[in-house]
Amino acid sequence: MLSTVCKPYKEIEEVVKTFEEQLELFFSKDFENKTKNPKQDENLGQVFTPTILASFMINILRNELKHNSSILDPCIGPNTFFNAMSEDFLNCNLKGIEIDINLVSEQIKKFYESPKRALIKGNFFDLPISEKFDLIIQNPPYVRQELLANGANSKESIRYNVSSLFTTIPSQSNLYIYFLLKSILHLKEGGVMVAVIYDSWLYSSFGKFLKESFLKLGYLDSIYHFKKSAFDNVEIGATVIKFVKNKSHIKSISYFPLNDLNDLINNTNLNANCLKLKQQELLTYSFNNHSKINFKSSLFQPLKTIVTEPIQRGTSAVVNSHFIFSKKELPELKPIVKDVSQIKTYTINQENAYILAVNGSVSIETKKY
Ligand SMILES: C[S@@+](CC[C@H](N)C(=O)[O-])C[C@H]1O[C@@H](n2cnc3c(N)ncnc32)[C@H](O)[C@@H]1O
């Protein structure tokens, strides 16, 4: 799928020059055809942002405020972000969108009555890309691609009537990817987006596409990675990202590995754990928890340093069945299971298994094996 971005179909390549133009084409719509209203049982990804996290994100945005800044929240829910904004934001032009009219309370309607504020009760994918903003803040809906077949957020509604051959965004993408990419199109040059999203983009194949898109459209200023969770009752890792739509003045990424919201509540010094990554490292850096195994221990030796025969089978994983033995047939083999009573969550289907533990000298049999 990615190759279609790099090598678009010839006819399109002639018309569409840049990646941003490709995305614009992807999201372009015939505005006489508004999308459907959501069905009662449609999954709209309604997980709301806890107040402490909303305030944290607003603080990040505050540093970017200018007089009369225009700010978009493409999916306000109960108006979480704009409600949490302090007086510094009074002069801003605020636009909020929400598809689920059941969430738009009288209080929210009142909030948008003032002249510098606008509420759209409708679909973010209907907002023309010609509308641009200085700042965007959002918690986009998280809906898996399998559930994007029908309804208000169907892929058809998102990508309306564009050549069926032209598939810029990988089809496995979660709904939040479409929200982020369309939002970037709505940013003015130099504009800033702060968003909270689940952390699947750090590990998945569609996440790779998102990372490449960030690099093509601007740069990531910071990633706050809540590895355990950032939402009430949802035990999934999340990230708060700050993206800047500026290709000429690129900085390194400040990456903050955190646990959960307690790191914000306890006023932990976030900068103490901050890592600086080059923008390109976004594509290669391993954001997983680091291994607890100490590979520097003398137990671990590169295979090529201990063999006399040529290596015929490579290894692709830390624990590879090629190197797990069911019998103690070599002197250096050590049982993997030492004390079965300590095992709480796993079941084992053999009495024992052995692993090569080369600590010091290596026997001739093992070298030959
Ligand atoms: C994850 S919630 C976040 C709500 C709020 N911003 C917050 O942070 O608490 C996502 C919101 O997006 C709304 N939504 C889903 N699809 C939408 C669409 N296509 N256009 C606008 N809003 C949409 C949902 O109804 C939901 O309120």
The ligand as an SDF file (V2000), in Angstrom:
LIG
                    3D

 27 29  0  0  0  0  0  0  0  0999 V2000
  -12.2580   10.3060   21.6830 C   0  0  0  0  0  0  0  0  0  0  0  0
  -13.6860   11.3280   21.7340 S   0  0  0  0  0  0  0  0  0  0  0  0
  -12.9620   12.8310   22.2810 C   0  0  0  0  0  0  0  0  0  0  0  0
  -13.9480   13.8590   22.7190 C   0  0  0  0  0  0  0  0  0  0  0  0
  -13.3290   15.0910   23.3870 C   0  0  0  0  0  0  0  0  0  0  0  0
  -12.5530   15.8690   22.4570 N   0  0  0  0  0  0  0  0  0  0  0  0
  -12.4710   14.6950   24.5470 C   0  0  0  0  0  0  0  0  0  0  0  0
  -11.2630   14.6880   24.3790 O   0  0  0  0  0  0  0  0  0  0  0  0
  -12.9970   14.3780   25.6240 O   0  0  0  0  0  0  0  0  0  0  0  0
  -13.9600   11.5160   20.0210 C   0  0  0  0  0  0  0  0  0  0  0  0
  -15.2310   12.2800   19.6400 C   0  0  0  0  0  0  0  0  0  0  0  0
  -15.2920   12.3090   18.2120 O   0  0  0  0  0  0  0  0  0  0  0  0
  -16.6540   12.2750   17.8170 C   0  0  0  0  0  0  0  0  0  0  0  0
  -16.6570   11.8790   16.4070 N   0  0  0  0  0  0  0  0  0  0  0  0
  -16.5540   10.6220   15.8940 C   0  0  0  0  0  0  0  0  0  0  0  0
  -16.5410   10.6780   14.5560 N   0  0  0  0  0  0  0  0  0  0  0  0
  -16.6240   11.9930   14.2110 C   0  0  0  0  0  0  0  0  0  0  0  0
  -16.6370   12.6910   12.9750 C   0  0  0  0  0  0  0  0  0  0  0  0
  -16.5310   12.0570   11.8110 N   0  0  0  0  0  0  0  0  0  0  0  0
  -16.7240   14.0430   12.9800 N   0  0  0  0  0  0  0  0  0  0  0  0
  -16.7900   14.7210   14.1680 C   0  0  0  0  0  0  0  0  0  0  0  0
  -16.7980   14.1110   15.3890 N   0  0  0  0  0  0  0  0  0  0  0  0
  -16.7050   12.7710   15.3940 C   0  0  0  0  0  0  0  0  0  0  0  0
  -17.2600   11.2880   18.7980 C   0  0  0  0  0  0  0  0  0  0  0  0
  -18.6610   11.4170   18.8910 O   0  0  0  0  0  0  0  0  0  0  0  0
  -16.5260   11.6640   20.0900 C   0  0  0  0  0  0  0  0  0  0  0  0
  -17.2660   12.6090   20.8220 O   0  0  0  0  0  0  0  0  0  0  0  0
  1  2  1  0
  2  3  1  0
  2 10  1  0
  3  4  1  0
  4  5  1  0
  5  6  1  0
  5  7  1  0
  7  8  2  0
  7  9  1  0
 10 11  1  0
 11 12  1  0
 11 26  1  0
 12 13  1  0
 13 14  1  0
 13 24  1  0
 14 15  1  0
 14 23  1  0
 15 16  2  0
 16 17  1  0
 17 18  1  0
 17 23  2  0
 18 19  1  0
 18 20  2  0
 20 21  1  0
 21 22  2  0
 22 23  1  0
 24 25  1  0
 24 26  1  0
 26 27  1  0
M  CHG  2   2   1   9  -1
M  END
$$$$
